Amino acid sequence: MKVTVDQNICASSGNCVMHASELFDQRDDDGVVVLLNDHPSPEQSEGARQAVAACPAQAIHIEE
């Protein structure tokens, strides 16, 4: 699994951090998503999928 984010369309909602804080963070100045780990472990994959589903801007993508 590979995770990518598009910071240009991020809505800064923080839903990704709520679902997978080990994979995502937010910039302090504007709240835009920061990807911490683009290759999550199998244990983190469900959190990554939940973050994709919860992103209102569809800024997070997964390649299997």
C-alpha positions as CSV (number, residue, x, y, z in Angstrom):
1,M,0.0,0.0,0.0
2,K,1.2,3.5,-0.8
3,V,-0.5,6.6,0.4
4,T,-0.3,10.0,-1.3
5,V,-1.8,13.4,-0.4
6,D,-2.6,16.5,-2.4
7,Q,-1.9,19.4,-0.2
8,N,-3.2,21.8,-2.7
9,I,-6.8,20.6,-2.3
10,C,-6.7,19.8,1.5
11,A,-9.6,21.3,3.4
12,S,-7.7,21.3,6.7
13,S,-10.5,19.4,8.4
14,G,-8.2,17.1,10.5
15,N,-10.3,14.0,9.8
16,C,-7.2,12.2,8.6
17,V,-5.4,12.8,11.9
18,M,-8.4,11.7,13.9
19,H,-8.4,8.4,12.0
20,A,-4.7,7.7,11.6
21,S,-2.5,10.0,13.7
22,E,0.5,7.7,13.1
23,L,0.2,8.4,9.3
24,F,-1.0,12.0,9.2
25,D,-0.4,15.4,10.9
26,Q,-1.3,19.0,10.1
27,R,0.9,22.0,9.5
28,D,0.8,24.4,12.4
29,D,0.3,27.5,10.3
30,D,-2.7,26.5,8.1
31,G,-3.8,23.0,9.1
32,V,-2.9,21.4,5.8
33,V,-2.3,17.6,5.9
34,V,1.3,16.4,6.3
35,L,1.9,12.7,5.4
36,L,4.2,11.1,8.0
37,N,4.4,7.6,6.4
38,D,3.6,6.9,2.8
39,H,4.0,3.1,3.2
40,P,1.8,2.1,6.2
41,S,2.2,-1.2,7.9
42,P,-0.5,-3.8,7.6
43,E,-1.8,-2.8,11.0
44,Q,-2.1,0.8,9.9
45,S,-3.9,0.1,6.6
46,E,-7.4,0.3,8.0
47,G,-6.7,3.7,9.5
48,A,-5.4,4.9,6.2
49,R,-8.6,3.6,4.5
50,Q,-10.7,5.4,7.1
51,A,-8.8,8.6,6.5
52,V,-9.5,8.4,2.8
53,A,-13.2,7.9,3.4
54,A,-13.4,10.7,5.9
55,C,-11.5,13.3,3.8
56,P,-14.0,15.9,2.6
57,A,-11.7,17.2,-0.1
58,Q,-10.7,13.8,-1.4
59,A,-7.0,14.8,-0.9
60,I,-5.8,11.4,0.2
61,H,-5.2,8.5,-2.2
62,I,-4.2,4.9,-1.8
63,E,-2.5,2.7,-4.3
64,E,-2.6,-1.0,-3.5
